[in-house]
Amino acid sequence: MIILAATPIGNLGDASPRLVAALEEAGTIAAEDTRTAQRLLQALGVANRPKLLALHDHNERHRAAELVERARDEDLLVLSDAGMPTVSDPGYSLVAAAAAAGVTVTAIPGPSAVVTALAVAGLPTDRFAFEGFLPRKTGDRRRALEQLATEPRTMVFFEGPSRLTETLAAMADAFGADRPAAVCRELTKLHEEVVRGGLAELAEWAAGGVRGEIVVVVGGAPARQVSADDAVAQVQQLVGDGIRLKDAAAEVAAATGLSSRDLYQAVLAAR
């Protein structure tokens, strides 16, 4: 089988006993960076010296079929540099190929920068959307943020320290200067820091210079205050555009805070 193994995102103490046991028993490891994998083995005191194969963004599609076939005969442990493989890290193409080929895929759960940042940000956690890294080009990033401006769920982004100020300023333009957010820096590490505030305020703070691994958590768009009649009209418009009534009612309900069931029934009654 293929075993996706979550690795520490900073603090080695977060390595689970299952991860250490898997490293001790592994015959072959597919790693995002084989040098990082070697350092992890050494840091955890693992005596095993498995075969290390590189699996990164530039070779994953080409190598997926080969690794899937290898996994038919032996367990293949898959590591990213930090956190869970496939989450803004290599592994998705491999898992998709394994699923298509009928090869078992399992996971050793563990540290994740996404849920760790979400937990400490102080923003709603009942529903969230992970957006990963935004596009690097200014125009592409602006369009991506404009599409998310009405997203009602809490959003989680990854960002590099050199682009943080620019990204926060772009978010303030797209979402509003006062949209609540949190910048989570160096999670689980010695200099862990969580800074909370409005997007414009955070952009000003970041302009002073920020180092380390960054996760940005942004509150979702507040529900728009519209009348029930206007909301029903919006649902009817979406249905007229070809969207199923159930889906249209759910979309308008999410944007307005009104009941999806009530909107659904109101449109039926109006027919």
Disulfide bonds with the S-S distance in Angstrom:
none
